[in-house]
Amino acid sequence: MNIIDKNLESRALEELKANSKAEITIQLSYPDLISIIGALQLALRHPYNNKGPLPERVRLFIKNVKPLFAGMPALREVIERGDDPVFDWEPGEDGS
């Protein structure tokens, strides 16, 4: 069963269209922002339902917040590694 029925989906899309030009401001700490970036990068790795404009919006968001980490080379590298499949973790690699 799909958690979003077509009626709800249509109403939600209308609300997004009606508010597409409105901007919001979110105040975050760096630990919160790096956690959100990591969660988004993990979601981009999900093999299903990762089509359409959403993945590109997510990648653009990450690209746009990277400059906030200027002067933080270790955190920038963590973000870069999150986009590189070479650094993907496989279950059991840490001995668990």
N, CA, C and O atoms as a GROMACS GRO file, in nm:
protein
  384
    1MET      N    1   0.084  -0.119   0.000
    1MET     CA    2   0.000   0.000   0.000
    1MET      C    3   0.088   0.125   0.000
    1MET      O    4   0.185   0.134   0.075
    2ASN      N    5   0.054   0.218  -0.083
    2ASN     CA    6   0.126   0.344  -0.090
    2ASN      C    7   0.080   0.433   0.024
    2ASN      O    8  -0.039   0.446   0.049
    3ILE      N    9   0.176   0.496   0.095
    3ILE     CA   10   0.139   0.579   0.209
    3ILE      C   11   0.076   0.711   0.167
    3ILE      O   12   0.014   0.780   0.249
    4ILE      N   13   0.092   0.748   0.040
    4ILE     CA   14   0.032   0.872  -0.008
    4ILE      C   15  -0.069   0.837  -0.116
    4ILE      O   16  -0.032   0.786  -0.222
    5ASP      N   17  -0.196   0.863  -0.090
    5ASP     CA   18  -0.296   0.838  -0.193
    5ASP      C   19  -0.292   0.951  -0.295
    5ASP      O   20  -0.235   1.057  -0.269
    6LYS      N   21  -0.353   0.929  -0.409
    6LYS     CA   22  -0.348   1.026  -0.518
    6LYS      C   23  -0.412   1.160  -0.480
    6LYS      O   24  -0.364   1.265  -0.522
    7ASN      N   25  -0.518   1.157  -0.401
    7ASN     CA   26  -0.582   1.281  -0.359
    7ASN      C   27  -0.487   1.364  -0.272
    7ASN      O   28  -0.473   1.485  -0.292
    8LEU      N   29  -0.423   1.299  -0.176
    8LEU     CA   30  -0.328   1.370  -0.090
    8LEU      C   31  -0.210   1.420  -0.172
    8LEU      O   32  -0.163   1.532  -0.151
    9GLU      N   33  -0.162   1.339  -0.262
    9GLU     CA   34  -0.050   1.379  -0.347
    9GLU      C   35  -0.085   1.503  -0.429
    9GLU      O   36  -0.005   1.596  -0.438
   10SER      N   37  -0.204   1.506  -0.487
   10SER     CA   38  -0.247   1.621  -0.566
   10SER      C   39  -0.258   1.746  -0.481
   10SER      O   40  -0.214   1.854  -0.522
   11ARG      N   41  -0.315   1.733  -0.362
   11ARG     CA   42  -0.328   1.849  -0.273
   11ARG      C   43  -0.191   1.899  -0.229
   11ARG      O   44  -0.168   2.020  -0.223
   12ALA      N   45  -0.101   1.807  -0.198
   12ALA     CA   46   0.033   1.846  -0.155
   12ALA      C   47   0.107   1.918  -0.268
   12ALA      O   48   0.175   2.018  -0.243
   13LEU      N   49   0.094   1.869  -0.391
   13LEU     CA   50   0.159   1.934  -0.505
   13LEU      C   51   0.102   2.074  -0.528
   13LEU      O   52   0.176   2.166  -0.562
   14GLU      N   53  -0.027   2.091  -0.510
   14GLU     CA   54  -0.089   2.223  -0.522
   14GLU      C   55  -0.034   2.318  -0.416
   14GLU      O   56  -0.006   2.435  -0.446
   15GLU      N   57  -0.019   2.270  -0.294
   15GLU     CA   58   0.037   2.355  -0.188
   15GLU      C   59   0.180   2.395  -0.220
   15GLU      O   60   0.220   2.509  -0.196
   16LEU      N   61   0.258   2.302  -0.273
   16LEU     CA   62   0.396   2.335  -0.311
   16LEU      C   63   0.398   2.440  -0.421
   16LEU      O   64   0.476   2.535  -0.415
   17LYS      N   65   0.312   2.424  -0.521
   17LYS     CA   66   0.305   2.522  -0.630
   17LYS      C   67   0.265   2.658  -0.578
   17LYS      O   68   0.322   2.760  -0.618
   18ALA      N   69   0.168   2.663  -0.489
   18ALA     CA   70   0.118   2.789  -0.435
   18ALA      C   71   0.225   2.860  -0.351
   18ALA      O   72   0.221   2.982  -0.337
   19ASN      N   73   0.318   2.786  -0.297
   19ASN     CA   74   0.421   2.844  -0.210
   19ASN      C   75   0.561   2.831  -0.267
   19ASN      O   76   0.659   2.842  -0.194
   20SER      N   77   0.572   2.808  -0.398
   20SER     CA   78   0.702   2.779  -0.458
   20SER      C   79   0.800   2.895  -0.453
   20SER      O   80   0.921   2.874  -0.458
   21LYS      N   81   0.751   3.016  -0.444
   21LYS     CA   82   0.840   3.134  -0.441
   21LYS      C   83   0.870   3.181  -0.299
   21LYS      O   84   0.958   3.264  -0.277
   22ALA      N   85   0.796   3.128  -0.203
   22ALA     CA   86   0.820   3.167  -0.063
   22ALA      C   87   0.952   3.108  -0.016
   22ALA      O   88   0.983   2.993  -0.045
   23GLU      N   89   1.029   3.187   0.056
   23GLU     CA   90   1.156   3.139   0.111
   23GLU      C   91   1.144   3.131   0.261
   23GLU      O   92   1.072   3.207   0.325
   24ILE      N   93   1.218   3.035   0.316
   24ILE     CA   94   1.222   3.020   0.461
   24ILE      C   95   1.367   3.025   0.507
   24ILE      O   96   1.458   2.999   0.429
   25THR      N   97   1.387   3.059   0.631
   25THR     CA   98   1.519   3.061   0.690
   25THR      C   99   1.522   2.957   0.801
   25THR      O  100   1.434   2.953   0.887
   26ILE      N  101   1.624   2.874   0.798
   26ILE     CA  102   1.641   2.772   0.900
   26ILE      C  103   1.774   2.796   0.967
   26ILE      O  104   1.876   2.813   0.900
   27GLN      N  105   1.774   2.798   1.097
   27GLN     CA  106   1.897   2.817   1.173
   27GLN      C  107   1.942   2.681   1.226
   27GLN      O  108   1.868   2.614   1.297
   28LEU      N  109   2.065   2.642   1.190
   28LEU     CA  110   2.119   2.512   1.229
   28LEU      C  111   2.259   2.528   1.286
   28LEU      O  112   2.331   2.623   1.254
   29SER      N  113   2.296   2.435   1.370
   29SER     CA  114   2.435   2.427   1.414
   29SER      C  115   2.513   2.347   1.309
   29SER      O  116   2.453   2.277   1.228
   30TYR      N  117   2.645   2.356   1.310
   30TYR     CA  118   2.725   2.277   1.217
   30TYR      C  119   2.705   2.127   1.238
   30TYR      O  120   2.694   2.054   1.140
   31PRO      N  121   2.701   2.078   1.363
   31PRO     CA  122   2.674   1.934   1.379
   31PRO      C  123   2.539   1.892   1.319
   31PRO      O  124   2.528   1.784   1.260
   32ASP      N  125   2.437   1.976   1.333
   32ASP     CA  126   2.308   1.943   1.273
   32ASP      C  127   2.316   1.944   1.120
   32ASP      O  128   2.262   1.855   1.055
   33LEU      N  129   2.383   2.043   1.064
   33LEU     CA  130   2.393   2.053   0.918
   33LEU      C  131   2.472   1.936   0.860
   33LEU      O  132   2.431   1.880   0.759
   34ILE      N  133   2.583   1.899   0.922
   34ILE     CA  134   2.660   1.786   0.868
   34ILE      C  135   2.581   1.657   0.881
   34ILE      O  136   2.594   1.568   0.797
   35SER      N  137   2.499   1.645   0.985
   35SER     CA  138   2.413   1.527   1.000
   35SER      C  139   2.308   1.522   0.891
   35SER      O  140   2.281   1.415   0.836
   36ILE      N  141   2.248   1.636   0.860
   36ILE     CA  142   2.148   1.642   0.753
   36ILE      C  143   2.212   1.609   0.619
   36ILE      O  144   2.155   1.533   0.540
   37ILE      N  145   2.329   1.664   0.592
   37ILE     CA  146   2.400   1.634   0.467
   37ILE      C  147   2.427   1.485   0.457
   37ILE      O  148   2.403   1.424   0.352
   38GLY      N  149   2.475   1.425   0.564
   38GLY     CA  150   2.504   1.281   0.563
   38GLY      C  151   2.378   1.198   0.538
   38GLY      O  152   2.381   1.101   0.463
   39ALA      N  153   2.269   1.236   0.603
   39ALA     CA  154   2.143   1.164   0.583
   39ALA      C  155   2.094   1.177   0.439
   39ALA      O  156   2.043   1.081   0.381
   40LEU      N  157   2.110   1.296   0.382
   40LEU     CA  158   2.071   1.316   0.242
   40LEU      C  159   2.159   1.235   0.148
   40LEU      O  160   2.110   1.175   0.052
   41GLN      N  161   2.289   1.232   0.176
   41GLN     CA  162   2.379   1.153   0.091
   41GLN      C  163   2.344   1.004   0.099
   41GLN      O  164   2.348   0.934  -0.001
   42LEU      N  165   2.311   0.959   0.218
   42LEU     CA  166   2.270   0.820   0.235
   42LEU      C  167   2.142   0.793   0.156
   42LEU      O  168   2.130   0.690   0.090
   43ALA      N  169   2.048   0.885   0.164
   43ALA     CA  170   1.922   0.868   0.090
   43ALA      C  171   1.947   0.864  -0.060
   43ALA      O  172   1.878   0.791  -0.132
   44LEU      N  173   2.044   0.940  -0.109
   44LEU     CA  174   2.075   0.938  -0.252
   44LEU      C  175   2.128   0.803  -0.297
   44LEU      O  176   2.122   0.769  -0.415
   45ARG      N  177   2.181   0.725  -0.203
   45ARG     CA  178   2.233   0.592  -0.236
   45ARG      C  179   2.122   0.487  -0.243
   45ARG      O  180   2.145   0.376  -0.292
   46HIS      N  181   2.002   0.521  -0.196
   46HIS     CA  182   1.893   0.424  -0.195
   46HIS      C  183   1.860   0.384  -0.338
   46HIS      O  184   1.842   0.471  -0.424
   47PRO      N  185   1.852   0.255  -0.364
   47PRO     CA  186   1.835   0.211  -0.503
   47PRO      C  187   1.695   0.231  -0.562
   47PRO      O  188   1.679   0.221  -0.683
   48TYR      N  189   1.596   0.260  -0.480
   48TYR     CA  190   1.459   0.274  -0.530
   48TYR      C  191   1.408   0.417  -0.510
   48TYR      O  192   1.453   0.489  -0.420
   49ASN      N  193   1.316   0.456  -0.594
   49ASN     CA  194   1.248   0.586  -0.583
   49ASN      C  195   1.343   0.703  -0.581
   49ASN      O  196   1.314   0.805  -0.518
   50ASN      N  197   1.454   0.690  -0.647
   50ASN     CA  198   1.551   0.800  -0.651
   50ASN      C  199   1.556   0.856  -0.793
   50ASN      O  200   1.663   0.869  -0.853
   51LYS      N  201   1.438   0.889  -0.844
   51LYS     CA  202   1.426   0.937  -0.981
   51LYS      C  203   1.356   1.072  -0.980
   51LYS      O  204   1.305   1.118  -0.877
   52GLY      N  205   1.353   1.133  -1.094
   52GLY     CA  206   1.284   1.261  -1.105
   52GLY      C  207   1.370   1.375  -1.054
   52GLY      O  208   1.491   1.362  -1.044
   53PRO      N  209   1.306   1.487  -1.020
   53PRO     CA  210   1.382   1.607  -0.983
   53PRO      C  211   1.436   1.605  -0.839
   53PRO      O  212   1.526   1.684  -0.807
   54LEU      N  213   1.386   1.518  -0.754
   54LEU     CA  214   1.427   1.521  -0.613
   54LEU      C  215   1.577   1.500  -0.592
   54LEU      O  216   1.638   1.578  -0.520
   55PRO      N  217   1.639   1.397  -0.652
   55PRO     CA  218   1.783   1.380  -0.630
   55PRO      C  219   1.865   1.501  -0.673
   55PRO      O  220   1.964   1.536  -0.608
   56GLU      N  221   1.824   1.565  -0.783
   56GLU     CA  222   1.899   1.683  -0.827
   56GLU      C  223   1.881   1.800  -0.731
   56GLU      O  224   1.975   1.876  -0.708
   57ARG      N  225   1.762   1.816  -0.675
   57ARG     CA  226   1.740   1.921  -0.575
   57ARG      C  227   1.826   1.896  -0.452
   57ARG      O  228   1.883   1.989  -0.394
   58VAL      N  229   1.836   1.769  -0.412
   58VAL     CA  230   1.918   1.733  -0.296
   58VAL      C  231   2.065   1.762  -0.324
   58VAL      O  232   2.134   1.820  -0.241
   59ARG      N  233   2.112   1.722  -0.442
   59ARG     CA  234   2.252   1.749  -0.476
   59ARG      C  235   2.280   1.899  -0.482
   59ARG      O  236   2.387   1.945  -0.440
   60LEU      N  237   2.186   1.975  -0.534
   60LEU     CA  238   2.202   2.121  -0.539
   60LEU      C  239   2.205   2.180  -0.399
   60LEU      O  240   2.284   2.270  -0.371
   61PHE      N  241   2.120   2.131  -0.310
   61PHE     CA  242   2.121   2.178  -0.171
   61PHE      C  243   2.259   2.154  -0.109
   61PHE      O  244   2.317   2.244  -0.048
   62ILE      N  245   2.310   2.032  -0.125
   62ILE     CA  246   2.442   2.000  -0.067
   62ILE      C  247   2.549   2.090  -0.127
   62ILE      O  248   2.634   2.143  -0.055
   63LYS      N  249   2.546   2.108  -0.258
   63LYS     CA  250   2.643   2.196  -0.325
   63LYS      C  251   2.636   2.338  -0.270
   63LYS      O  252   2.738   2.403  -0.250
   64ASN      N  253   2.514   2.386  -0.246
   64ASN     CA  254   2.496   2.523  -0.200
   64ASN      C  255   2.536   2.545  -0.054
   64ASN      O  256   2.569   2.657  -0.016
   65VAL      N  257   2.534   2.440   0.027
   65VAL     CA  258   2.575   2.459   0.167
   65VAL      C  259   2.722   2.428   0.190
   65VAL      O  260   2.776   2.461   0.296
   66LYS      N  261   2.789   2.365   0.094
   66LYS     CA  262   2.932   2.335   0.109
   66LYS      C  263   3.015   2.459   0.142
   66LYS      O  264   3.105   2.450   0.225
   67PRO      N  265   2.989   2.576   0.081
   67PRO     CA  266   3.069   2.694   0.114
   67PRO      C  267   3.060   2.735   0.261
   67PRO      O  268   3.148   2.805   0.312
   68LEU      N  269   2.956   2.692   0.330
   68LEU     CA  270   2.946   2.723   0.473
   68LEU      C  271   3.055   2.654   0.554
   68LEU      O  272   3.079   2.690   0.669
   69PHE      N  273   3.120   2.557   0.493
   69PHE     CA  274   3.228   2.484   0.560
   69PHE      C  275   3.366   2.533   0.516
   69PHE      O  276   3.465   2.462   0.533
   70ALA      N  277   3.372   2.654   0.461
   70ALA     CA  278   3.501   2.713   0.423
   70ALA      C  279   3.586   2.723   0.550
   70ALA      O  280   3.536   2.761   0.656
   71GLY      N  281   3.711   2.689   0.538
   71GLY     CA  282   3.800   2.694   0.655
   71GLY      C  283   3.786   2.572   0.744
   71GLY      O  284   3.845   2.567   0.852
   72MET      N  285   3.710   2.472   0.700
   72MET     CA  286   3.692   2.348   0.776
   72MET      C  287   3.726   2.231   0.683
   72MET      O  288   3.636   2.158   0.640
   73PRO      N  289   3.854   2.214   0.651
   73PRO     CA  290   3.892   2.115   0.549
   73PRO      C  291   3.853   1.971   0.583
   73PRO      O  292   3.821   1.894   0.493
   74ALA      N  293   3.856   1.933   0.709
   74ALA     CA  294   3.820   1.795   0.743
   74ALA      C  295   3.670   1.771   0.717
   74ALA      O  296   3.632   1.667   0.663
   75LEU      N  297   3.587   1.867   0.755
   75LEU     CA  298   3.444   1.852   0.730
   75LEU      C  299   3.413   1.857   0.581
   75LEU      O  300   3.326   1.784   0.534
   76ARG      N  301   3.483   1.940   0.508
   76ARG     CA  302   3.464   1.943   0.361
   76ARG      C  303   3.499   1.807   0.302
   76ARG      O  304   3.430   1.758   0.212
   77GLU      N  305   3.607   1.745   0.352
   77GLU     CA  306   3.645   1.613   0.301
   77GLU      C  307   3.539   1.508   0.336
   77GLU      O  308   3.511   1.419   0.256
   78VAL      N  309   3.482   1.517   0.456
   78VAL     CA  310   3.375   1.425   0.494
   78VAL      C  311   3.259   1.438   0.396
   78VAL      O  312   3.203   1.337   0.352
   79ILE      N  313   3.222   1.561   0.362
   79ILE     CA  314   3.113   1.583   0.267
   79ILE      C  315   3.149   1.526   0.130
   79ILE      O  316   3.068   1.459   0.068
   80GLU      N  317   3.271   1.552   0.084
   80GLU     CA  318   3.314   1.500  -0.046
   80GLU      C  319   3.313   1.347  -0.047
   80GLU      O  320   3.270   1.286  -0.145
   81ARG      N  321   3.358   1.286   0.061
   81ARG     CA  322   3.359   1.139   0.067
   81ARG      C  323   3.217   1.084   0.066
   81ARG      O  324   3.194   0.973   0.016
   82GLY      N  325   3.123   1.159   0.119
   82GLY     CA  326   2.984   1.114   0.119
   82GLY      C  327   2.925   1.102  -0.021
   82GLY      O  328   2.824   1.035  -0.040
   83ASP      N  329   2.988   1.168  -0.118
   83ASP     CA  330   2.944   1.160  -0.258
   83ASP      C  331   3.025   1.060  -0.339
   83ASP      O  332   2.998   1.040  -0.457
   84ASP      N  333   3.124   0.997  -0.277
   84ASP     CA  334   3.213   0.908  -0.349
   84ASP      C  335   3.185   0.762  -0.311
   84ASP      O  336   3.206   0.724  -0.196
   85PRO      N  337   3.139   0.680  -0.407
   85PRO     CA  338   3.107   0.541  -0.375
   85PRO      C  339   3.225   0.460  -0.323
   85PRO      O  340   3.205   0.355  -0.261
   86VAL      N  341   3.348   0.507  -0.347
   86VAL     CA  342   3.466   0.438  -0.295
   86VAL      C  343   3.460   0.428  -0.143
   86VAL      O  344   3.512   0.334  -0.083
   87PHE      N  345   3.394   0.525  -0.081
   87PHE     CA  346   3.387   0.529   0.064
   87PHE      C  347   3.259   0.470   0.120
   87PHE      O  348   3.231   0.483   0.240
   88ASP      N  349   3.179   0.404   0.036
   88ASP     CA  350   3.058   0.339   0.085
   88ASP      C  351   3.097   0.228   0.183
   88ASP      O  352   3.193   0.155   0.162
   89TRP      N  353   3.020   0.218   0.287
   89TRP     CA  354   3.044   0.119   0.391
   89TRP      C  355   2.961  -0.005   0.362
   89TRP      O  356   2.844   0.005   0.323
   90GLU      N  357   3.020  -0.120   0.379
   90GLU     CA  358   2.948  -0.246   0.362
   90GLU      C  359   2.930  -0.310   0.499
   90GLU      O  360   3.020  -0.305   0.582
   91PRO      N  361   2.815  -0.370   0.524
   91PRO     CA  362   2.792  -0.435   0.653
   91PRO      C  363   2.904  -0.535   0.682
   91PRO      O  364   2.946  -0.612   0.596
   92GLY      N  365   2.950  -0.534   0.805
   92GLY     CA  366   3.054  -0.626   0.849
   92GLY      C  367   3.195  -0.573   0.832
   92GLY      O  368   3.290  -0.635   0.882
   93GLU      N  369   3.212  -0.460   0.763
   93GLU     CA  370   3.347  -0.406   0.741
   93GLU      C  371   3.411  -0.357   0.870
   93GLU      O  372   3.534  -0.353   0.879
   94ASP      N  373   3.331  -0.320   0.968
   94ASP     CA  374   3.388  -0.270   1.093
   94ASP      C  375   3.395  -0.380   1.199
   94ASP      O  376   3.421  -0.353   1.316
   95GLY      N  377   3.370  -0.502   1.157
   95GLY     CA  378   3.378  -0.613   1.250
   95GLY      C  379   3.248  -0.641   1.322
   95GLY      O  380   3.243  -0.728   1.408
   96SER      N  381   3.141  -0.567   1.290
   96SER     CA  382   3.015  -0.591   1.361
   96SER      C  383   2.933  -0.697   1.290
   96SER      O  384   2.823  -0.731   1.335
   0.00000   0.00000   0.00000
